Amino acid sequence: GTPVAGIHIPQPILAKIVSYVAVEGISELKSWIRTGKEGKITMQSPETLAAFRLDRSYDFVRWCRPTSIYFNFFGMCLHAKNPYALYMKALHLAFIVGHLNEALIVLQPLQVVYQVAELAYNMLLTCAGTLKDEDLWILKKKYSFEEVSRNADKLMYHIYMMGPRRADTYRVRGILMILQIVGSTTMRWESIAVKNQLHKSLETSWQLDRNQRIFRSHKHLLSLT
């Protein structure tokens, strides 16, 4: 990663180099931003924007909010079909707009890129009543208990940060489905502390929601694509 002063690199090659660096997250590209106009242009190329690992930043779920300093950058990533930006769009569609089928269409191709998106996809299939038993068993066998538990924690956090508009969204059934997958992934229900912790996370999340202002920016987000 770090650019070398005084060396001219053709734009296509430079874009390829920067796209590889972008996989490590936005913080790794600070040195490229400092190189001036050429570096900034390269950072904004579709190839680079599509490669950004937005999830490397713990608060990337907030970037879709118009108040975020990264909102415009998020919009560019979304336009470039960045998988992590598309993941956030899918959660927005499901939990803010209430368009479950559209959310599933967005998430379906992301499963091979982002494990949390795969869990979200299966969660929303359950909400839609279309998840097949054999697909659920495949998901349970594919990942270890720790992996599913970790991804479930991330997904619950992301859903909470979206700020559901009302109680009749798909959130309750979705999170209960997460608990089901985590609970039955292995025979480790003797680890009752994990189950209690997840239920506590769900309860705390709903308590916080009652005090949180509803996020109503779906028109802004949808207009970016």
C-alpha positions in Angstrom: 0.0 0.0 0.0 1.7 3.3 0.2 2.1 5.4 -3.0 5.6 6.3 -4.1 6.2 10.0 -5.0 7.5 10.8 -8.5 6.4 7.6 -10.2 3.6 7.8 -12.7 1.4 4.7 -13.0 -1.1 4.3 -15.8 -4.7 4.9 -14.5 -6.0 1.3 -15.2 -3.0 -0.2 -13.3 -3.3 2.3 -10.5 -7.0 1.6 -10.1 -6.2 -2.2 -9.8 -3.6 -1.5 -7.2 -5.8 0.7 -5.1 -8.7 -1.7 -5.4 -6.5 -4.4 -3.8 -5.7 -2.0 -1.0 -9.4 -1.1 -0.6 -10.0 -4.7 0.5 -8.4 -3.8 3.8 -10.8 -0.9 4.5 -11.1 2.8 4.0 -8.5 3.6 6.7 -5.8 2.0 4.6 -6.3 4.5 1.7 -5.5 7.6 3.7 -2.0 7.8 2.1 -3.6 7.6 -1.4 -5.9 10.5 -0.6 -2.9 12.6 0.3 -1.3 12.1 -3.1 -3.7 14.7 -4.5 -6.1 14.7 -7.4 -4.9 11.5 -9.1 -5.1 9.5 -5.9 -8.6 10.8 -5.2 -9.8 10.1 -8.7 -8.5 6.5 -8.4 -10.2 6.0 -5.1 -13.5 7.0 -6.7 -13.2 4.6 -9.6 -16.0 2.0 -9.9 -13.4 -0.8 -9.5 -12.1 0.7 -6.2 -15.5 1.6 -4.8 -16.8 -1.9 -5.5 -13.8 -3.5 -3.6 -14.1 -1.5 -0.4 -14.5 -3.7 2.7 -16.9 -1.3 4.4 -17.4 -3.8 7.2 -13.8 -3.2 8.4 -15.2 -0.1 10.1 -17.3 -1.0 13.1 -19.8 1.8 12.5 -20.3 1.2 8.7 -23.9 0.5 9.4 -24.4 4.2 10.2 -23.0 5.4 6.9 -26.4 5.1 5.1 -27.7 7.9 7.3 -27.7 11.4 5.7 -26.2 12.8 8.8 -23.1 10.6 8.5 -19.9 12.2 7.2 -19.5 9.1 5.0 -23.0 9.3 3.5 -21.8 10.5 0.1 -19.1 7.9 0.0 -21.6 5.3 0.9 -23.8 6.5 -2.0 -20.9 6.1 -4.4 -20.2 2.6 -3.1 -23.8 1.7 -3.5 -23.8 3.0 -7.1 -20.7 0.8 -7.8 -22.6 -2.2 -6.5 -20.3 -2.7 -3.5 -21.6 -5.8 -1.7 -21.4 -4.3 1.8 -23.3 -1.2 0.7 -25.9 -3.5 -1.0 -26.1 -5.4 2.3 -27.1 -2.2 4.1 -29.6 -1.4 1.4 -31.2 -4.8 1.9 -31.6 -4.3 5.6 -33.0 -0.8 4.9 -35.5 -2.3 2.5 -36.6 -5.0 5.0 -36.7 -3.0 8.2 -37.3 0.6 7.3 -39.3 0.4 4.0 -40.9 -3.0 4.7 -40.1 -4.4 1.2 -39.2 -8.0 2.1 -39.1 -9.5 -1.4 -36.9 -6.7 -2.7 -34.5 -7.2 0.2 -34.2 -10.9 -0.6 -33.4 -10.1 -4.2 -30.6 -7.8 -3.1 -29.2 -10.2 -0.5 -29.3 -13.4 -2.6 -26.0 -12.8 -4.6 -24.2 -11.4 -1.5 -24.2 -14.7 0.3 -21.0 -15.9 -1.2 -19.3 -12.6 -0.3 -20.4 -11.8 3.3 -21.4 -14.4 5.9 -23.6 -12.0 7.8 -25.5 -11.4 4.5 -26.0 -15.1 4.1 -27.5 -15.3 7.6 -29.7 -12.3 6.9 -30.9 -13.9 3.7 -32.0 -17.0 5.5 -33.5 -15.0 8.3 -35.7 -13.1 5.8 -36.6 -16.3 4.0 -38.0 -17.5 7.4 -39.9 -14.2 7.8 -41.4 -14.7 4.4 -42.2 -18.3 5.2 -40.2 -19.7 2.3 -37.1 -21.2 3.9 -36.8 -24.9 3.2 -35.8 -27.2 6.0 -33.0 -28.7 3.9 -31.5 -25.2 3.3 -31.7 -24.5 7.1 -29.8 -27.7 7.8 -27.2 -26.9 5.2 -26.6 -23.5 6.9 -26.4 -25.2 10.3 -23.8 -27.7 9.1 -21.8 -25.2 7.1 -20.6 -23.1 10.1 -19.4 -23.8 13.6 -21.4 -22.7 16.6 -19.0 -19.9 17.3 -19.2 -18.6 13.7 -23.0 -18.5 13.6 -23.1 -17.0 17.1 -20.7 -14.3 16.1 -22.5 -13.5 12.8 -25.8 -13.4 14.7 -24.5 -10.9 17.1 -23.3 -8.7 14.2 -26.7 -9.0 12.4 -28.7 -8.1 15.5 -26.5 -5.1 16.0 -26.9 -4.0 12.3 -30.7 -4.4 12.5 -30.8 -2.4 15.7 -28.8 0.4 14.1 -31.2 0.6 11.2 -33.9 1.8 13.6 -37.1 -0.1 12.6 -40.0 2.2 11.9 -42.6 0.2 13.7 -43.3 -3.1 15.5 -44.9 -4.7 12.4 -41.6 -5.0 10.5 -39.9 -8.3 10.1 -37.5 -7.8 13.0 -39.0 -9.9 15.7 -39.5 -13.0 13.7 -36.1 -12.5 12.1 -34.1 -12.3 15.3 -36.0 -15.2 16.8 -34.9 -17.2 13.7 -31.3 -16.2 14.4 -31.7 -17.6 18.0 -33.1 -20.8 16.5 -30.2 -21.2 14.2 -27.6 -20.4 16.9 -29.4 -22.7 19.4 -29.6 -25.7 17.2 -26.4 -25.4 15.1 -24.8 -28.0 17.4 -25.7 -30.0 20.5 -24.3 -27.2 22.6 -27.5 -26.0 24.3 -25.7 -26.9 27.5 -24.0 -23.5 26.9 -27.1 -21.9 28.3 -25.3 -18.7 29.0 -25.0 -18.1 25.2 -28.8 -18.5 24.8 -29.5 -16.2 27.7 -27.1 -13.6 26.4 -28.8 -13.5 23.0 -32.2 -13.2 24.5 -30.9 -10.4 26.7 -29.5 -8.7 23.6 -32.9 -8.9 22.0 -34.7 -7.5 25.0 -32.2 -4.7 25.4 -32.4 -3.8 21.7 -36.1 -3.3 21.9 -35.8 -1.2 25.1 -33.4 1.1 23.3 -35.6 1.3 20.2 -38.4 2.8 22.2 -36.1 5.7 23.1 -34.6 6.1 19.6 -35.8 8.5 17.0 -37.1 6.7 14.0 -34.8 6.8 11.0 -36.9 8.0 8.0 -34.4 8.4 5.2 -35.4 5.6 2.8 -36.1 8.0 0.0 -32.5 9.3 0.3 -31.1 5.8 0.2 -33.2 4.5 -2.6 -32.4 7.5 -4.7 -28.7 6.7 -4.6 -29.2 3.6 -6.9 
